[in-house]
């Protein structure tokens, strides 16, 4: 007997990380891919299933989600909140199944498996089930550290092991190399100061895929836990609040001036891009490929015009920015972050760290692995600096409608100051005309995306990206 599909249907519907909420779906298949070696009696049996869901709406398609489970013979009331179901397993008999990431006993199995991998030749532990635990040299795990599951994540699940390490479990699974692992691997081995070091990762080879040739599926990564780090977005928000607290000060005079931090972040990003260019393929897009890049931006604008009425008056200037992109003879592309903003940064006592190199989760893996211009990352950060003061401005306007005009001017001042410091640190005092053309196009493309998002989710905020679009036309 195996669990009925409805068991996983009910389970997926109540998780935060399931991306199919609001869409009709059914569980098409469930595949057991392995058992995490536990190495201790009296512990749960820890298995990993891949659950395929098929969507029944017009968009159709399917996704595969990873479901690690802790199987117990008897109910574990302490895990009632993580209960998946109970059924009879061909190998283990009747079991009560729980989401393993909520269970410290189950998470200890992961710790021991990663530790065992470090003691194997080459740092690799191949379990008989086919799961492969890989370890990078240079860090001894604390096997006594208890696990804590982070709440609030939207697409993956992360577990901290005390203050020692952090494991990210990829929930939505796509065969192939996950850039979050491959990029961290390279930057860790190079000794980069601007990331949380990679300690190891877990993968599995699907022997039946690719015509029997096999395909690697990456399941989780273990890395340095930056427990005392501060979120970059939160720090920037605090800076703006300090500025607004004294109506007599300019941005450079306020106690929480962020410009030096913006500059340090620009330097960190440049150094990360330089290392990635050394270790991943660097290509030069020819004129035809550049035109195709601009065509994609035009196509996204076409779709956005049907959603955001306010874009219409800026259409000609946006088209002009994309047309200037087409005049470039070539564009250098490489491995980049792909989804960079202040929320993907952490400030530690030793400097800035950039996190989550997975790229935009909504994009197919093939697109996330494709080389792109570093100026896309720069544009994403510039847009994030623009958002911070205007978000605070709108929050304050609800409770303090007076001085709205003054706050808007100071928001522009803060954003302009920090954009300039970040850009100067990244690229130098003067950027070339070609770089400006690239940056303008990527900023425009990002702002157009933001207008669609805000129109659909926070209509009163759509003026933030629309104002950025207007500046492109005025530049």
Buried (B, 14 or more C-beta within 10 A) or exposed (E): EEBEBEBBBEBBEEBEBBBBEEEEBBBBEBEBBBBBBBEEEEBBBBBBBBBBBBBEEEEEEEBBBBBBBBBBEEEBEEBEEBBBBBBEBEEEEEBBBBBBBBBBBBBBBBBBBBBBBBEEEEBEBEBEBBBBBBBBEEBEBBEEBEBBBEEEBEBBBBBBBBEBBBBBBBBBBBBBBBBBBBBBBBBBBEEBBBBBBBBBBBBBBBEEEEEEEEBBBBBBBBBBBBEEBBBBBEBBBBBBBBBBEEEEBEBEEBEBBBBEBBBBBBBBBBBBBEBBBEBBEEBEBEEEEBBEBBEEBBEBBEEBBEEBEBBEEBBEBBBBBBEBBBEBEEBBBBBBBBBBBBBBBBBBEEBBBBBBBBBEBEBEBEEBBBBBBBBBBBBBBBBBBBBBBBBBBBEBBEEEEEBEEEBBEBBBBBBBBBBBBBBBBBBEEEBEEBBBBBBBBBBBBBBBBBBBBBBEEEEEBBBBBBBBBBBBBEE
